[in-house]
Amino acid sequence: MANTPSAAKRARQTERRTLINRRTLSAVKNSLKTVREAVKSGKKAEADTAARHFVSTLDKAVKGGNVHRNTAARHKSALGKALAALS
């Protein structure tokens, strides 16, 4: 329990931000899972659509500071290689 009004406000802000951050990371993980399943199934059109959605979600997470930019670059690079292997 917070002892001061400012500490109480910070606790409320942290609670709110934690939910937003968790939602963002879940979206990234879910879209990554979708992409991996599409690549594994071998359906190029489905994989391309899922990849575009994943990259968009990932870039938004980087912009918000939820994912490090190098991590995003690594995921995008691996995804590009996987999509190229489907062709």
LUMFI-251229 format. One line per 4 residues: number of its first residue (from 1); for each residue x, y, z of N, C-alpha, C. Coordinates in Angstrom, 1 decimal, padded with zeros to 4 digits, m for minus. Example, Ala and Ser with C-alpha at 12.3 -4.5 7.8 and 13.67 -1.06 7.14 Angstrom:
2
1 = 013.2/m005.7/007.8/012.3/m004.5/007.8/013.2/m003.3/007.8 | 012.8/m002.2/007.1/013.7/m001.1/007.1/012.9/000.0/007.9;
//
This chain:
87
1 = 000.8/m001.2/000.0/000.0/000.0/000.0/000.9/001.2/000.0 | 000.5/002.2/m000.8/001.3/003.4/m001.0/001.1/004.3/000.2 | 002.1/005.0/000.7/002.0/005.9/001.8/001.7/007.3/001.5 | 002.0/007.7/000.2/001.7/009.1/m000.2/000.8/009.1/m001.4;
5 = 000.2/010.2/m001.6/m000.6/010.3/m002.8/000.1/010.1/m004.1 | 001.4/010.6/m004.2/002.2/010.4/m005.4/002.5/009.0/m005.6 | 002.8/008.3/m004.5/003.1/006.8/m004.6/001.9/006.0/m005.1 | 000.7/006.4/m004.6/m000.5/005.8/m005.0/m000.8/006.0/m006.5;
9 = m000.5/007.2/m007.0/m000.7/007.5/m008.4/000.3/006.6/m009.2 | 001.5/006.6/m008.8/002.5/005.8/m009.5/002.1/004.3/m009.5 | 001.5/003.8/m008.5/001.1/002.4/m008.4/m000.1/002.2/m009.5 | m001.0/003.2/m009.5/m002.1/003.1/m010.5/m001.5/003.1/m011.9;
13 = m000.5/004.0/m012.2/000.0/004.1/m013.5/000.8/002.8/m013.9 | 001.5/002.3/m013.0/002.2/001.0/m013.2/001.3/m000.1/m013.6 | 000.2/m000.2/m012.8/m000.8/m001.2/m013.1/m001.4/m001.1/m014.5 | m001.7/000.1/m014.9/m002.3/000.4/m016.2/m001.3/000.1/m017.3;
17 = 000.0/000.5/m017.1/001.0/000.3/m018.1/001.4/m001.2/m018.2 | 001.4/m001.9/m017.1/001.7/m003.3/m017.1/000.7/m004.1/m018.0 | m000.6/m003.7/m017.9/m001.6/m004.3/m018.7/m001.4/m004.0/m020.2 | m001.1/m002.8/m020.5/m000.8/m002.4/m021.9/000.4/m003.1/m022.5;
21 = 001.5/m003.2/m021.7/002.7/m003.9/m022.1/002.5/m005.4/m022.3 | 001.7/m006.0/m021.4/001.4/m007.4/m021.5/000.6/m007.7/m022.8 | m000.4/m006.8/m023.1/m001.2/m006.9/m024.3/m000.3/m006.8/m025.5 | 000.6/m005.9/m025.6/001.5/m005.7/m026.7/002.4/m006.9/m026.9;
25 = 003.0/m007.4/m025.9/003.9/m008.6/m026.0/003.1/m009.8/m026.4 | 001.9/m010.0/m025.9/001.0/m011.1/m026.3/000.7/m011.0/m027.8 | 000.4/m009.9/m028.3/000.1/m009.7/m029.7/001.3/m010.1/m030.5 | 002.5/m009.7/m030.1/003.7/m010.0/m030.8/003.9/m011.6/m030.8;
29 = 003.8/m012.2/m029.7/004.0/m013.6/m029.6/002.9/m014.4/m030.4 | 001.7/m013.9/m030.3/000.6/m014.6/m031.1/000.8/m014.5/m032.6 | 001.2/m013.3/m033.0/001.4/m013.2/m034.5/002.7/m014.0/m034.9 | 003.7/m014.1/m034.1/004.9/m014.9/m034.4/004.5/m016.3/m034.5;
33 = 003.6/m016.8/m033.6/003.2/m018.2/m033.7/002.4/m018.4/m035.0 | 001.6/m017.5/m035.4/000.8/m017.6/m036.6/001.7/m017.7/m037.8 | 002.7/m016.8/m037.8/003.7/m016.8/m038.9/004.4/m018.2/m039.0 | 004.9/m018.7/m037.9/005.6/m019.9/m037.9/004.8/m021.1/m038.3;
37 = 003.5/m021.1/m037.9/002.6/m022.1/m038.4/002.3/m022.1/m039.9 | 002.2/m020.8/m040.4/002.0/m020.6/m041.9/003.2/m021.1/m042.7 | 004.4/m020.8/m042.2/005.6/m021.2/m042.9/005.8/m022.7/m042.8 | 005.4/m023.3/m041.7/005.6/m024.7/m041.5/004.6/m025.5/m042.4;
41 = 003.4/m024.9/m042.6/002.4/m025.5/m043.5/002.8/m025.4/m045.0 | 003.7/m024.5/m045.3/004.2/m024.3/m046.7/003.3/m023.5/m047.6 | 002.3/m022.8/m047.0/001.4/m022.0/m047.8/002.0/m020.6/m047.9 | 002.5/m020.3/m049.1/003.2/m019.0/m049.3/002.3/m017.8/m049.1;
45 = 001.2/m017.8/m049.7/000.3/m016.6/m049.6/m000.1/m016.3/m048.2 | m000.5/m017.4/m047.5/m000.9/m017.2/m046.1/000.3/m016.8/m045.2 | 001.5/m017.3/m045.5/002.7/m016.9/m044.8/003.0/m015.4/m045.0 | 002.9/m015.0/m046.3/003.2/m013.6/m046.6/002.2/m012.6/m045.8;
49 = 000.9/m013.0/m045.8/000.0/m012.1/m045.1/000.3/m012.1/m043.6 | 000.6/m013.3/m043.0/000.9/m013.4/m041.6/002.2/m012.6/m041.3 | 003.1/m012.7/m042.2/004.4/m012.0/m042.0/004.2/m010.5/m042.0 | 003.4/m010.0/m042.9/003.2/m008.5/m042.9/002.5/m008.1/m041.6;
53 = 001.6/m008.8/m041.2/000.9/m008.5/m039.9/001.9/m008.6/m038.7 | 002.8/m009.6/m038.7/003.8/m009.7/m037.7/004.8/m008.6/m037.7 | 005.2/m008.2/m038.8/006.2/m007.1/m038.9/005.6/m005.8/m038.4 | 004.4/m005.6/m038.8/003.7/m004.4/m038.3/003.5/m004.4/m036.8;
57 = 003.1/m005.5/m036.2/002.9/m005.6/m034.8/004.3/m005.5/m034.1 | 005.3/m006.1/m034.6/006.6/m006.0/m034.1/007.2/m004.5/m034.1 | 007.0/m003.8/m035.2/007.4/m002.5/m035.3/006.7/m001.6/m034.3 | 005.4/m001.8/m034.1/004.7/m001.0/m033.1/005.2/m001.3/m031.7;
61 = 005.6/m002.6/m031.4/006.1/m002.9/m030.1/007.5/m002.3/m029.9 | 008.3/m002.2/m030.9/009.6/m001.5/m030.8/009.4/000.0/m030.6 | 008.4/000.6/m031.3/008.1/002.0/m031.1/007.7/002.3/m029.7 | 007.0/001.4/m029.1/006.5/001.6/m027.7/007.5/001.2/m026.7;
65 = 008.6/000.6/m027.1/009.7/000.3/m026.1/009.5/m001.1/m025.5 | 008.6/m001.9/m026.0/008.3/m003.2/m025.4/009.3/m004.3/m025.9 | 009.8/m004.1/m027.1/010.8/m005.0/m027.7/012.0/m004.2/m028.2 | 013.2/m004.7/m028.0/014.4/m004.1/m028.4/014.5/m004.1/m029.9;
69 = 015.0/m003.1/m030.5/015.1/m003.0/m032.0/015.9/m004.0/m032.6 | 017.0/m004.5/m031.9/017.8/m005.5/m032.4/017.1/m006.9/m032.4 | 016.3/m007.1/m031.4/015.5/m008.3/m031.3/014.5/m008.3/m032.5 | 013.9/m007.2/m032.8/013.0/m007.1/m033.9/013.7/m007.3/m035.2;
73 = 014.9/m006.8/m035.4/015.6/m007.0/m036.6/016.0/m008.4/m036.8 | 016.3/m009.1/m035.7/016.7/m010.5/m035.8/015.5/m011.4/m036.2 | 014.3/m011.1/m035.6/013.1/m011.8/m036.0/012.7/m011.5/m037.5 | 012.8/m010.3/m037.9/012.5/m010.0/m039.3/013.5/m010.7/m040.3;
77 = 014.7/m010.7/m039.9/015.7/m011.3/m040.8/015.4/m012.8/m040.9 | 015.2/m013.5/m039.8/014.9/m014.9/m039.8/013.6/m015.2/m040.6 | 012.6/m014.3/m040.4/011.4/m014.5/m041.2/011.6/m014.3/m042.7 | 012.4/m013.4/m043.1/012.7/m013.2/m044.5/013.4/m014.4/m045.1;
81 = 014.3/m015.0/m044.3/015.0/m016.2/m044.8/014.0/m017.4/m044.9 | 013.1/m017.5/m044.0/012.1/m018.6/m044.0/011.1/m018.4/m045.2 | 010.7/m017.2/m045.5/009.9/m016.9/m046.6/010.6/m017.1/m047.9 | 011.8/m016.8/m048.0/012.6/m017.0/m049.2/012.8/m018.5/m049.5;
85 = 012.9/m019.3/m048.4/013.0/m020.8/m048.6/011.7/m021.4/m049.1 | 010.6/m020.7/m048.9/009.3/m021.3/m049.3/009.2/m021.2/m050.9 | 009.8/m020.2/m051.5/009.7/m020.0/m052.9/010.1/m021.1/m053.7;
//
